Amino acid sequence: MAQTDIHAMPADLSFFLGRSEASAIFLLPELALNTAQFAKSLAMLGSSEDNTALSQALSQLAEVEEKIEQLHQEQANNDFFLLAELLSDYIRLLAIVRAAFDQRMKTWQRWQDAQATLQKKREAEARLLWANKPDKLQQAKDEIIEVRSPPQHSKGVLLASGRC
């Protein structure tokens, strides 16, 4: 996965949420509101009805619709909080992946820098060898040994993580 893909994922997630899931989340509260209005209309119709049996049936239907409205509202709240929690977890995971990716990039860069430094030290050692300067040659060899350990450590970290 490219670095730009990792950095673009939260924006893609927001776009996705804005288009599909958000509309689904907002439909249930709207359904609950419409059910409540329907229940009120049934209650008003039942109270104005002259026929007692029809009035009672309409009142009972209004009560059922009010209970359905409450269930829709509870479900809408539950869905919203569940989705918000899932998105929060997903965004946190993306942040962790991004941090790990950035750390691996820094480690790789340090490894490359150390490799370049090691190469320069080896070239300096070769020049000293060609110039026949044994007094400075040992110092150059010591510097190479000193510089060699960080690239090996960085390479080991990258190999362990599957990068190299």
N, C-alpha and C positions, 0 to 999 in steps of 0.2 A: 504494500500500500504506500503510495507516495505521500510525501510530507504535506503537499497541498490538499490531498484527499482528507487527511486527518484534521487539518485546520478548517476545512470546509464543512465537515460533518455537523457541527452545531448549527450552522446556517441552514444546511439541508434539512435538519431535523425541525427547525422552526418553520421552514417552508411547508414541510409535510404536515406538521401539526396545524398550521394555519389553513390548509386546504381540506383535509379529510377528517381528521380526528376532532378538530375544533367544531366542525359543523355537526358531527355526531353528538358531541358533548352538549352542544347548545340545543339540540332537538328535544331531548328529554325534558328539560325545564319548560320549554315552550309547550310540549305535550301536557305537562302537569298543569300549566297555566290554563290551557284550553279545556282540560278536563274539569278544573275548578270552576271555570265560567259555565261550562255545561251543567255541572252539579247545581250551581246557583240558579240557573235558568229552570232546571227541573224542579227545584225547591219552590221557586216562585210560581211556576205553573201548577204544582201540586197544591199550594196554598190557595190558589184562586179557582181551583176546580170545584164545581158543585157536586159532582158524583163522588161519594165517599170512597168507594172501592178504587176508583181511578186516582183519587187524591192520595190515598195511602200507598198505592203502587208507585206513583211518581215520587212521593217522599222517600220511600225505601230505595228507589233507584237513585235518587239524589244522594242518599247516605252512602250507597255503594260507590258512586262516582267520586264522592269526597275521599273515601278510603283509597280508591284507585289513584286519585291525585296525590295523596300523601305517599303512596308507594312509588309513584313516578318521581316525586321530589326526592325521596330517600335514595332511590336508584341513581338519579342524576348526581346527587352529592357524592355517593359512593364511587361512581364511575369517574367523576372529576378528580377526587382525591387519589384514587388508584392510579389514574393516568398521570397525574402530577407527580406522584411518588416514583412511578416507573421512569418518567422523563428525567426526574432529578437523579435517579440512579444511573441512567444512561449517560447523562451529561457528566456526572462524576467519573464514570468509567472512561469516557472519552478524554477527560482531563488527565487521567492516569496514563492512558495509552500515549497521549501527546507528550507528557512529561518523560515517559520511558523512551519514546522515540527521540526526543530532544537530547536526552542523556546519552543515548547510543550515538547520536550524531557528534556530540561533543567528544565522546571517547574516541570515535573514529578519527576526528580531526586531530586530537592530541596524539594519537598513534601515528598519523601521517606526518605531523610536525616532528615527532621524535624520530621517525624513519628518515626524514630529510636531514635532521641534525646528525644522525648516525652516519648517513652517507657523506656529509661534509667532513665529519671527523675522520672517516676512512680515507677520503681523498687527501686530507691533510697528512695522514699517516703515510700514504703512498708517496706524497711529495717529499716528506722528510726522509723516507727510505731511499728515494732516488737521489736526494741531495746528500745522502750519507751523513746524517746528523743523529748519531746514536744517543746523544745526551737528551735530545727532545723527543726521540722516538718512544722511549718508555712512558713519558708523560702523555703522549698521544694515545698509546695503547691503554693506559689507565682511564683516560677520558672516554675511549670507546667502550670499555667495560662498564663505566659508570652510566653512559648514555644508553647502552644496550638493554638494561633491565626495564625501563619504563615501556619501550615498545613491545617487549615480550609480554609484560603484564597486561597492557591494553589489548594486545592481540588475543591473549588468553580470555579476557573478558568478552571480547567480541565473538570469538569462536564458541564460547560457552553459550552465548545468547543466539547463535545461529546467524550472525551478521556476515562473517567473512567468507 
